[in-house]
Amino acid sequence: MVADHDRSYEAPIFGTVGDVVKIVRREDDEPGWMWCEHSASGLAGWVPEAFLEREDEHSAATLRRNYSAMELTVVVGQSLMMFETVAGWTWCASAEGDAGWVPNHKLATS
C-alpha cells in the first residue's frame, strides 16, 4: 500500500448473476463504472460497466456475474492478496479475511 484507503459506503450494492439493476448515471471521472440501484434491495453503488448486460440504452441492466461493491479499508504497509483488476480498481483480500475493492493508485506492486 502506498496510501491508506477508507471504504466509501457502509452498505454498498451487491447482487448475483441475472439480478436487475437500474442505471442511474455514468461518472466521467471514473470511466468504466456506472452508478446503479439494485431493483430488489434498493442498495446503490458503483458497478463496472463490463459486469452489466444492458437491457436498453438508458436505464436497465442485468448483472453478468455475482458482484459486490464493497471497498476494503486498508493502511500503508498492509499486505494484501490481489485477485482481479477492473477499471482502475483491484479486488483484494487482507490477511484477516476481509475483502473488497481498492483503487489501483493506492496499491504498491512488487
Backbone bond lengths (Angstrom), bond angles and torsions (degrees), N, CA, C in turn:
res aa  C-N    CA-C-N  psi(-1)  N-CA   C-N-CA  omega(-1)  CA-C   N-CA-C  phi
1 M - - - 1.436 - - 1.529 108.79 -
2 V 1.318 115.14 134.30 1.460 119.73 175.86 1.532 111.31 -105.59
3 A 1.337 115.99 -11.04 1.463 121.38 177.28 1.523 109.26 -154.75
4 D 1.332 116.18 146.71 1.465 120.27 175.12 1.530 109.48 -64.51
5 H 1.324 115.23 154.90 1.466 120.26 173.57 1.526 108.69 -141.75
6 D 1.323 115.73 127.64 1.463 122.23 174.86 1.512 108.19 -106.72
7 R 1.329 116.12 135.00 1.462 118.26 179.07 1.517 110.23 -61.85
8 S 1.313 114.58 148.26 1.460 121.16 -173.76 1.518 113.58 -86.92
9 Y 1.333 117.78 -29.43 1.464 121.58 -172.53 1.519 110.17 -133.27
10 E 1.321 116.48 137.74 1.462 121.30 178.66 1.526 112.33 -78.48
11 A 1.327 117.60 -31.14 1.466 121.55 -177.62 1.524 109.55 -133.00
12 P 1.346 116.50 74.76 1.458 119.78 -177.15 1.529 112.13 -78.59
13 I 1.306 115.17 165.86 1.453 122.48 177.97 1.528 111.15 -60.52
14 F 1.314 116.62 144.33 1.460 122.13 170.65 1.518 106.99 -152.39
15 G 1.323 116.19 160.58 1.460 119.80 179.12 1.514 111.50 -174.60
16 T 1.318 115.34 179.09 1.456 121.86 -179.10 1.525 109.91 -118.28
17 V 1.320 115.35 166.41 1.459 121.67 179.62 1.521 110.19 -48.45
18 G 1.332 116.21 130.75 1.450 121.41 177.58 1.511 115.61 91.02
19 D 1.336 118.18 -12.13 1.465 120.04 177.30 1.530 109.69 -63.74
20 V 1.318 115.48 142.84 1.464 121.41 179.47 1.528 109.98 -91.38
21 V 1.332 115.18 135.27 1.456 121.21 175.57 1.523 109.45 -126.92
22 K 1.316 114.81 150.98 1.456 121.33 174.90 1.520 107.32 -96.22
23 I 1.316 117.07 125.17 1.458 121.24 177.07 1.523 107.70 -82.83
24 V 1.322 115.89 119.40 1.455 121.40 -176.65 1.531 110.67 -94.12
25 R 1.348 115.84 -46.30 1.463 118.91 179.98 1.525 111.10 -163.63
26 R 1.308 113.42 162.66 1.468 122.64 173.08 1.521 106.17 -110.06
27 E 1.308 116.84 140.52 1.465 120.72 -179.25 1.519 109.21 -103.59
28 D 1.316 116.74 119.25 1.460 120.94 -179.08 1.528 112.35 -65.57
29 D 1.338 117.19 -28.75 1.463 120.77 -179.92 1.527 112.67 -75.72
30 E 1.315 117.79 -17.17 1.465 122.81 179.89 1.530 108.96 -127.24
31 P 1.327 118.57 75.44 1.464 120.03 -178.26 1.526 111.46 -58.26
32 G 1.329 115.60 142.03 1.454 120.88 178.63 1.515 114.56 91.76
33 W 1.341 117.63 0.48 1.460 122.08 -178.89 1.515 110.02 -122.54
34 M 1.340 116.22 144.46 1.456 121.53 177.44 1.528 108.99 -129.88
35 W 1.340 116.07 137.95 1.463 120.98 176.48 1.521 106.99 -81.06
36 C 1.333 116.65 121.80 1.467 121.62 -175.25 1.519 110.87 -129.68
37 E 1.327 114.67 155.71 1.465 122.21 171.86 1.517 107.82 -116.57
38 H 1.329 116.08 130.60 1.462 121.60 177.94 1.525 108.12 -72.32
39 S 1.317 116.71 125.53 1.466 120.79 -174.09 1.526 113.25 -62.19
40 A 1.318 118.13 -36.01 1.466 120.29 -176.91 1.530 112.50 -84.72
41 S 1.330 117.35 -45.46 1.471 119.95 -173.87 1.525 113.23 -90.56
42 G 1.325 117.32 -23.44 1.455 120.34 -175.83 1.517 113.85 81.26
43 L 1.343 117.46 -4.02 1.463 120.38 177.91 1.526 109.39 -67.77
44 A 1.325 115.69 148.66 1.454 120.30 -178.46 1.523 110.51 -128.32
45 G 1.330 115.43 158.87 1.454 120.59 177.33 1.508 111.39 167.56
46 W 1.333 114.46 179.35 1.457 121.09 -179.90 1.527 110.37 -80.49
47 V 1.335 115.24 135.77 1.466 122.69 178.38 1.520 107.31 -128.53
48 P 1.342 118.31 132.68 1.463 119.07 176.29 1.534 110.03 -61.08
49 E 1.309 115.34 132.35 1.466 119.94 179.93 1.529 110.77 -56.95
50 A 1.330 117.24 -32.92 1.462 121.42 179.90 1.529 112.97 -64.74
51 F 1.334 117.45 -18.56 1.466 121.39 -179.17 1.533 111.88 -91.93
52 L 1.342 117.03 2.55 1.461 121.49 -175.25 1.522 111.82 -111.83
53 E 1.315 115.74 138.18 1.458 122.85 169.97 1.513 105.64 -104.01
54 R 1.325 116.17 110.04 1.466 120.63 -175.81 1.518 110.91 -71.34
55 E 1.320 116.43 128.38 1.463 121.34 177.88 1.521 111.04 -88.28
56 D 1.323 115.98 -30.41 1.454 120.78 175.17 1.523 107.26 -147.72
57 E 1.273 116.70 176.33 1.459 121.22 -173.67 1.522 113.96 -70.84
58 H 1.338 118.12 -20.38 1.456 118.22 -169.12 1.525 116.67 -119.17
59 S 1.334 118.83 -46.56 1.454 115.55 -163.25 1.518 118.27 -129.27
60 A 1.306 120.91 -16.08 1.463 119.86 -174.25 1.532 111.29 -122.70
61 A 1.338 114.77 148.49 1.464 121.26 177.34 1.519 108.47 -155.99
62 T 1.325 115.83 163.20 1.462 121.22 171.39 1.522 108.22 -118.41
63 L 1.321 115.38 150.96 1.463 120.02 177.50 1.525 109.74 -73.88
64 R 1.313 116.70 130.65 1.476 122.73 177.14 1.524 111.34 -80.27
65 R 1.328 116.23 -15.05 1.470 121.36 -176.50 1.516 108.97 -156.74
66 N 1.307 116.12 165.81 1.465 120.44 173.47 1.526 107.85 -62.42
67 Y 1.330 115.98 143.77 1.457 118.71 -174.80 1.526 111.26 -152.89
68 S 1.323 115.21 143.79 1.457 122.56 170.23 1.522 107.56 -135.62
69 A 1.319 116.82 135.63 1.460 121.92 178.08 1.532 111.62 -90.64
70 M 1.318 117.84 12.50 1.464 121.41 -179.37 1.526 110.29 -58.04
71 E 1.324 115.76 129.53 1.455 121.35 172.95 1.520 108.72 -96.51
72 L 1.316 115.87 153.08 1.457 121.93 -179.42 1.525 109.13 -101.59
73 T 1.326 116.44 125.57 1.461 121.02 173.81 1.523 107.52 -80.90
74 V 1.341 115.74 125.60 1.470 121.20 -175.73 1.524 110.01 -139.97
75 V 1.330 115.83 161.44 1.461 121.73 178.31 1.527 110.02 -125.73
76 V 1.324 114.55 156.06 1.464 120.88 178.78 1.528 109.70 -53.65
77 G 1.307 116.37 134.22 1.458 121.90 178.68 1.514 114.40 92.45
78 Q 1.313 117.66 -13.98 1.462 121.52 -179.89 1.525 109.81 -69.79
79 S 1.333 116.94 137.69 1.459 121.73 177.15 1.519 109.60 -88.56
80 L 1.310 115.35 137.25 1.458 121.39 -179.81 1.520 110.03 -132.59
81 M 1.313 115.11 151.18 1.460 120.70 167.82 1.523 105.91 -95.67
82 M 1.346 116.66 130.37 1.460 121.46 -179.00 1.527 109.00 -106.65
83 F 1.343 115.66 132.98 1.453 119.82 -173.81 1.528 114.57 -113.84
84 E 1.306 117.54 -45.49 1.459 120.23 -171.94 1.522 109.70 -149.45
85 T 1.319 116.54 134.17 1.455 121.51 177.65 1.521 109.39 -112.36
86 V 1.345 115.27 130.67 1.460 122.08 -179.51 1.524 108.30 -141.43
87 A 1.320 116.65 122.98 1.461 123.08 171.72 1.528 113.56 46.71
88 G 1.342 116.21 48.16 1.460 120.06 174.36 1.520 116.60 86.85
89 W 1.338 117.42 3.20 1.462 122.08 178.03 1.526 108.87 -128.84
90 T 1.351 116.49 152.10 1.462 121.20 179.80 1.526 109.71 -125.61
91 W 1.344 115.83 134.63 1.466 121.73 174.82 1.520 106.65 -78.63
92 C 1.339 116.53 122.55 1.461 123.04 -174.37 1.525 110.62 -128.76
93 A 1.326 115.37 162.26 1.464 121.61 173.10 1.527 108.14 -133.58
94 S 1.321 115.07 142.06 1.466 121.22 178.09 1.527 109.36 -91.59
95 A 1.317 116.19 167.31 1.464 121.65 176.89 1.520 111.37 -62.72
96 E 1.338 116.49 -24.28 1.466 121.47 179.60 1.528 112.53 -80.40
97 G 1.325 116.76 -6.56 1.464 120.46 177.31 1.521 114.89 96.67
98 D 1.333 117.97 1.42 1.459 120.34 175.88 1.521 109.06 -79.21
99 A 1.336 117.44 148.70 1.456 120.75 -179.36 1.515 110.29 -138.50
100 G 1.328 115.73 152.44 1.456 121.09 177.06 1.514 111.15 170.23
101 W 1.324 114.35 -179.84 1.464 122.29 -178.56 1.524 110.32 -84.04
102 V 1.336 115.73 141.50 1.465 123.02 175.24 1.534 106.70 -132.14
103 P 1.345 117.57 134.72 1.464 118.50 178.63 1.533 110.76 -65.28
104 N 1.323 115.49 137.27 1.476 120.75 -175.90 1.522 113.41 -57.56
105 H 1.330 118.10 -33.51 1.460 119.73 -177.04 1.536 112.23 -69.24
106 K 1.320 118.04 -8.93 1.460 121.40 177.12 1.529 112.25 -101.66
107 L 1.329 116.88 -3.03 1.457 121.20 -178.64 1.517 111.14 -98.15
108 A 1.327 116.02 144.31 1.462 121.62 172.65 1.516 107.45 -109.53
109 T 1.284 117.39 130.91 1.466 120.37 177.29 1.513 108.73 -109.99
110 S 1.336 115.47 143.46 1.465 118.70 -179.87 1.504 110.36 -125.36
